[in-house]
Amino acid sequence: MDINFQGKSALVCGSSQGIGKACAVELANLGANVTLFSRNQTALEQVKSELNTEQGQQHQILVADFSNTEQVKEVINAHVNVSGGYDILINNTGGPAPGPANLAGVDEFINAFSLHLVSNHHLVQALIPSMKEKQYGRIINVISTSVKQPLNGLGVSNTIRGAVASWAKTLANELGEFGITVNNVLPGATATARLDAIISGKAKKQNISIEQATINEKAIIPMRRFAKPEEFAAAAAFLASPAAGYITGINLPVDGGRTSCL
């Protein structure tokens, strides 16, 4: 199977680092024109300079703070009006701060809902018309394995990720007839700054070293290691391809087998 995105365009959110950056790099390597989207323009410029252009791709950046949903809406609508739509959308935003659900303030839930679901929705609404016209669209949401099995100490994240998963399944039902697929990819423990922060928090809470906390985290993963961001990006790229045209409405864990349920 030869996956080639030449002539296709992808909007990749949260692409200044980590999983988002890995997805952008993978799609560019496979020939896509990539637009990077996050709040850090300096970091985006650096990532853009690293993207593959060997197939004549043209890459761009968009800048907005995803906690400001109106700004996200304004930026994407203005851009689409000038530049047209996209074939591929990767919805990805940094997760809420860790902590138990019962101690979280109501504002934490509201802010996370806006950051993840409302911003995602603005992007989807801006891109659906061109996807319908082309009869081709791939909407991929980076969520969490917590939609299958809530993770201890991530109360707000567990709650909001579940909402995004249900929203995505609903969209998959509504948009399938137009050749648009909507899928969620669920990262497990992936070697990113987000994972470093989670492990550091657990080490402090349990009064153990970061090294021991790392060993403990790997021990609950059947593959006994953390994922590389590039491994996650490969799964997302497959779902974005024509080869995955009959796969929609799924939650795909990329977690080394850590999630204990099917």
N, C-alpha and C positions, 0 to 999 in steps of 0.2 A: 504494500500500500504506500503510495507516494503522496504525502500531504504537502500541498503547495498553495500558498496564499497570495501568489502574485496577482495583482489587480484588485485585491480586497483590502479594505481599510478596517482598522481596529482602534477602538477607544479603550484605553487601559487606565483605570482609576487607581489611585494609591501607588503610582508607578515610580516614585522617587527612591524606593528601597524595597528590600525583602521580596515577598511573593509577587507583588505587583510589578516590580522591576524585572523579575525573572520571567514573568509572562510576556512583558513587552519585548524583552530580548529574544525569547523563543519565537514569537510571532514575526518579528523582524527577520530573524534567521530563516524563517520559512517563506519570506517574500512579501509580507504584509506592509502596507503603509500604516505606521503606528502614530497615534496621537497620545501623548502622555498627559495625565491629568492629576494634579494634586495641588497642595497649597504652597509648596516650596519651590519657587521658580529656579533658584540657584541649583538645587539638586536635580531638578528636571533637565536643566540645560546640560548638566554633566552626563546624565543617563542618555539623553538624545545624542550626544557626541559619541557614545559607545555603540549605538544601534547600527546594525548591518544595513548597508545601502548598495550592496553588490548587484542587486537586481533592479536598480534604478528607483528604489523607494524614496518617497518624500515623507519625512517625519515632522511632527509638530508638537507643540506643548500648549496646554490650557492651564490656567491657574485659578483656583478658587478654594476657599475653606469649606470643607464639607459639613462643618457644624453650622454654617450659614446657608440654609437650604435655598433661600431666595437668590443668593449670589450664584449658587450652582445652577439654578434654573436660568438665570439671566445669561450667564456665560455660555451654557450649552445651546440655548435657543439662538443667541446672536451668532454663534459659530456655525450652527447648522444652516441658518438662513443664508450665510455667505458661502460656506464650503460644501454644503450638502450633508448627507447622512453617513452612516457606517454600516458595515456588514456584521461587525463583531463588537460586542460590548462586554468588557470585563468589569463588573462592579466589585470594588475592593476598597475597604476603608479600615484603618486601624481599630482594634477592638476596644471596648470599654475597660476602665480600670478594674482590676480584680477586687474581690471582696464578697462576703456573703450577701444573699438577696435581702435577708431580714434587716440588715443594717444600712442598706442603700437608701439614699434620699429619693423622693419622688422625682426630683429634678434630674437625677442620674438616669432614670428610665426614660424620661421625656427627651433628654439630650441624645441618648443613644438611639432612640426611635427615629429622631430627626436625622441623625448622622448616617444611619444605616438604611432605614426603609424609605424615608421621605426623599432623601437625596437620590437613592436608587430609582425611585419612581419618577422623579423629574427627568432623569436621564433616559429612562425607557420611553416615556411619553414623547420626548424630543426625537427619538430615533425610530420609533415604530413606523411612522408614515413612509420613510424611504425603504425600510425593510419590507413592508407590505408591497410596495411598488416593485421591488426586485424579486419578490417571492423568495427571499433568502435573508435569514437573520439568525444570529447566535447570541443569546444573552446568557452570560455565565456569572453566577454570583459566588464570590468567595465567602464562605460562612464559617462553619465550625462543626466538628463531630458532635458538639453538644446538642444538635438538632435530633440526634439519635439517642444520645445518652448524656444527660447534664453532667457538667464537669464541676467538681467541688471547688469552691472558692471563686467561681465566676458567675455569680448570681445574675447580674444585669446582662452580661453577655448571653448566658443561657436563654434568658427570657426574650431578648430582642432577636437573637439568631433564629429562634423558633418562629417568630412573626415573619421574618424575611423568607424563611423556607415555605411557609404557607402561602405567602404572597406570590412567590415564584411558581409554586404548583398551580395556583389559580391562573396566572398568566400563561403557563404552558397549555392549559386547557383552552384558553381563549384564543391563543395565537397560532396554534398548530396548523390550522387550515391555510395559513398564509406562508407556510414554509419557514416559520420562525420557531426555533427551539429555545427552551428556557430550562437551564439546569443549574444545580448547585454543586460546587466542589468543596469538600470539607477537609481542610488541612488538619492533620494531627500535629504532633510535636515537630515543628519545622525550624531549622537553624536560622532564626531571625532575631532581631532586637526584641521583638515581642516575647519570644520564648525566654530570652535572657532575663527579661524583667520578671516573668512569671516564676522562673527558677530562683531568682534572687529573693523574691517575696516569700517563697516557700522555705528557703533556707533560713531566713530571718525568723519566720513564724515558728519553725520547728527547732530553732537554735542549733542548726547544723551548718557545716561548711557548704559553699556553693558546689564544690566538687562532689560531696556526698549527695546533695540534692540532685545533681545531674545524674549520678549513678542510679539513684532511686527512680528517676523519671524514665531512664532507658530500660530499667528492669521490668517495667509494666508493658513494654512494647515487644511483641513477638520477634521482631527483627533486631531488637536490642540496639537500635541506633535512632538518631533523629533524621528526618528527611532533609534532603537538600532542596532549596527553593526550585532548582531546575527540574527536579522530579515532579513537583507539583505542576510546574508550568507545562510539562509534557502532557499531562492528563488534561489540562485546560485546553491546550492546543488541539488535541484530538476532538474534544467536544465542539470546538469552534469550526471544525473542518466539515466539508461535504460528506466525508465518510460516516459522520455521526448524525446524518440527517433524519434517522428514525429513532433517535434517542432524545426524549424530552421528559421533563417533569421529574427528574431523578435527583437523588442526593448521593454523590460519589465520594466516599471517604478515601483520602490519600494519607493513610495514617500508620502504615506498617502493621496493620492488624490489631491496633490497640483497642478499637471499639469492640466491646464484647457481644453486642447484639448484631443481628443480620441487617 
